[in-house]
Amino acid sequence: MSETMPTLQVEDLKTHFFTKGGIAKAVDGVSFSIQKGEVMGLVGESGSGKTVTGFSIIGLVDPPGEVVSGRILYKGEDLVTASEERMRQLRGSRVAMIFQDPMMTLNPVLRIDTQMIEAVQAHEKVDRQTAFERSRDALGQVGIPSPEERLKAYPHQFSGGMRQRVSIAIALLHQPDLIIADEPTTALDVTIQGQILFEVQKLCREKGMSLIWITHDLSVVAGLADKICVMYAGHVVEAGEISDVLDGPMHPYTRGLIGSVPSHNKRGQPLAQIPGMAPSLLAMPGGCAFHPRCPRADGRCQEVPDVRAPIAEDHTVRCFHPHVEGA
């Protein structure tokens, strides 16, 4: 692989769900790239298409969902056209996912050691003792005390937060090239969350692992990510370096998300909020999907805006009326 080739490049990805009520365009033309060792935050409200984007990359979209067009290039290899056998080879070893619900990862009737050892041996020809030791070390890495003893436990013997730490440990077992993390620290307390974020950043820095961190928590992304993609109604509405986007947001939706963070509001005053609700994917408004909630909308917003870079090539926005200094 060329040093300049991205670990992952998503090009005009469209994932639709064909339901009795119509076609839900959960992901509708998403594009981004991630270099080796880079961390990208994928943020937006619930229903914006963040998780479906992650599922599309790793090949876990089930009917009635379908990746209808676009390319997902992992080190130049298109995962959209890859066989299921090839996806099984990559999934978990080179491309891993940490789910928001740890029980999507863990089998409730198998001990933790059985599940982790099988995960190691499924992709590498190592003996059981070596797989056991790697599993033990991975549990310790995510802050589980007495990891050797806890390997003998069943998932129901762990708290929700502890189960999530086990799921994160499983994702880290093979030190994959890319991890897709779907709000993995939501169930964890602040101390453990900080520990997990530190370990993930360390792996990205030392091992060259790339990371997509899916979340709605801008404070986590601000301290973790190198760049950010803001999603709304299946589209990336703004993307760029983390400092550029958070310090100088151009899309009204991005500004609304940042403005609704409690630290940006004055004590004793109501929290700022974006008016209205995200639209149903089965009843999308014409033109720009955000225009019914946008304070800058006008008649032109009845058309679909293109992605453009008003200031810098690496800071793009999908909006007719972006907030640009002096505008």
N, C-alpha and C positions, 0 to 999 in steps of 0.2 A: 504494500500500500504506500502511495506517495505520502510524504510528510504533510503535504498541503491538502490531501483528501480528507474530507470530514468523516468522523466516525459514523454519523448519521446525517442523511440529507432527505428531507421530506419535500416533495414537489407537487403542489396543487392536489393534495389529498382530499378525496371526497368519500365519506362513509355515510350511506343512507340506510334508513330502516323502512321497509316496505310493509306498512300496517294496513288494517282494514279501514282506518280513518284517513289514510293518505300516506304520502312519502315524507318522512321526517328526516330532514337534512342535518344530521347531528354534527357532521364535519363537512364543510362546504368550501373547499379550495384552500386548505391550510398548507403553508410552506415555511420551512425554517431549516437550519443546519446547525450541527453541534460538532465542534472540533474535539480532538483528543484532549482529555483532562478538563474539559469545559463543563460548567454547571449552568443549566438553563431553567429558569422559573417559568412555569406555564400557569397563569393565573386567570381568574374570572369567577363570576357567580356560579352557583349550582345550575347545571343545565346548559352551560356555555359550550360544551364539547370537549373539555379537557380530558376526562377519563376515556371517552371514546377514541380520542386521538391516541392515547397510550395503548389501549386495547388493539387498535388498528396496527400499530407498529409491531406489536409482539404476536399478532395473528390470533387474537382471541375474540374476535367479533363473531357472535353466533347469529343464525337466522332469527328474525327477519332482517337482521343487519347485514350489510355487504359493503366491502370496499369497491366502489363502482369505477373509480378512475384515480389517476395519480401514480406517483412512484415513491417508494420508501427504500432508499439506498443505504444499506449497511456496508460500509467500506466498499462501496461501488456495486454491491450485489442487491438486486431488486427483490425485496421480501414479498412484494405483492404477487409476483409470479413464482415464488419459491414453492416447492412441493411441501406437503405436510411433514414428510420425513426430514427434510432439510430444516424446517422450522423447529422440529423436536430436537434436532442436534444443537441449534442455536439457542433455543429458549431455555433459560436457566443457567447455561454455561457462558455464552458470550453476550446475550441480551437477557437481563433479568427484570422482574417486576415485583415491587412491594405493594401489595394491595391494601386498601384502606381497612377492609375487614380481614383480620388475620385468619379467620376460619375458611377463607377462600384458598389459603395456602396449606393449612394443617388438616390432616385426617384425624377426626376425633377418636377413632378406635385404635390408633397406632401410637406407640411410645415415641417421644421426641427423637431418641437416638436412632430408632428404626427409620424414621422419615429423613433425618439428616444424612445418615450413612448411605441410604439408597440414593439420595440426591447427589452425593459425591460420586458413588460408583456408577451411576447412570451415564456419567460423562467422562470418567477417568478410570483407567485400569489400575486401581490401588487396592491393597489388602484392607480388611475390615478394621484392623487396629489403626492404620494410618487415617482412614476415613473417620474413625471415632475421635482421634486426637484433633483432627481439623475441625470437627463439629464442636468439640469441647472448647477449643480456642475461639471459635466464632461466637459462641454464647458468652464467653468472658468478655469479648470485644464489645458487645452491646450492653454490658453492665449487669448480666445475670449472675448473682452470687452462687458459689458452689456449683459451677457448671457441670462437673462430672456427675454429681448426684442428680441434678435437675434433668439431665439427659434421659434418666430412667423414668421420668414422670410422663403422664398423659396430658394432652392439651387442657382438659377440664380442671386439672390441678393447678393451673396458672390463672392469674388474674388477666383481665383484658389487655392491660398494658404489657404484662409479661409475655403474653401470646404474640403481641405485635413485635416485641423485641426478638422473639424466636423467628418470626417471619423475616425480619430484617437480616438476622444472622444467616438464614438459608439463602437469601439473595446475595450475600457477600461471600458465600462458600468458595465460589470459583473465581473470585475477583474478575467479574465480567468486564467487557469493554464498555458496556452501556447498562445503566440501571434506570428504570422508569419507576419513580416513587410516587404513588397516588395518596397524598396526604397521610404519610406513614406515621407521623408523630402526633396525630390528633388525640389519641387515647393515652398519651404519655404525660407525666408531670414535667414541669419546666426543667428540673435538674437533669432527668434522663433525656429529655429532648435535646438539651444542650450537648450532652455527651454523644448522642447519635449524630448530631450535626457535625460535631468535631471529628468523629471517626470517618464520616462520609467525606468531608473536606480533605482529610488526611489521605484517604485512598485516592481521591481524584488527583491530588497534588503529587503523591509518591508513585502511584501505579499508572497514572494516565487514564484513569477511568472517567468516562463521561456520564453525566447525570441529568435527567429531566425530573424536576421537582414540581409535581402538580399540587397546587394549593390555592386557597383563597386568603391565606395569611401573608400579607405584604411584609410584615415585620420579619418573618422567617426568610423570605426571599431576599430582602434587603441585605441581610448579613451572610447569605449563603451563595447566591447566584452571581455569575459573571454577566449574564444577559437575561432578558425577560421577553416573553410573548404574552400579550394580553388578549384573551379570547372573549368574544361575545357572539352568541347565536350562531356558533359554528364557524366563525371567521376569526382570524388574527387581525385585530383592529389597530394594534400598535406593537412595535418590536424594536429592540435596540439594546445597547449596553445598559446595565442596571442603573448606573449613576445618571446616565442621560435621561432615561425614561422617568425615574422617580424624582429627579431634581427638575426636569423640564418636560412634564407630560404634555403631549400635544392633543391627544384625542379626548373629547369631553367625557367619555366613559372612564378612561384612565384617571382623569382628574377627579371624577366622582368617587372612584374607589379609594384613592389616596385621601380625599377630603373626608371620607367617612371613618377613617381610622381615629379612634378616641384621642390620641395624642395630638392630633391636628385641630382639635376643637377646644374652645375656651371653657373653663370650669363654670358650671352653673347654667350653661346654655345648652339647648337641645342639640343632639348629635346631628351633624350634616348627613344627608342621605340622598341617594339617587331616587327621584320620583318614579312611581309606577313599578311594574314588575317585568322581568324578562319575558319575551313573547313565547307562546307555544310554538314548537317546531312544526306543528301541523297548521298553524295559522300565522305565518310570518307576514309582517307588513311589507309593502312594496318598497323598493329602493333600499336606503340604508336601514338596517334592522333596528338601529338605536334611535332613529329620528323621533318616534313618539315620546321618548323620555329626555330628549336632548334640548338644552336651553339655547343652542345656537342653530337649531334646525330652521330651514326655510324651504321654499318650493323646490329648490334644486335637489334637496335630499330625497325627493321621490324617485331619483335615479340611483343606480348602484355605483358607489364610489370605487375608484381604482386605488391600489396601493401606490403611495408615492413617498418621496423623501424630501420634504420642504427645506430641511436644514443640512442634514448629512446623509450620505448614502447608507450608513449602517443604522440609521434611526428612521424607520418607516412608519407611516400612518395611513389608515384607510378612512379618509374623511374629506369632505369638501371644505370644511371650515375649521381646520386645526388651530389650536392655540399656538401661535408663533409670536415670538417677542417682537413687539412693534405693530402687531396686527390687531 
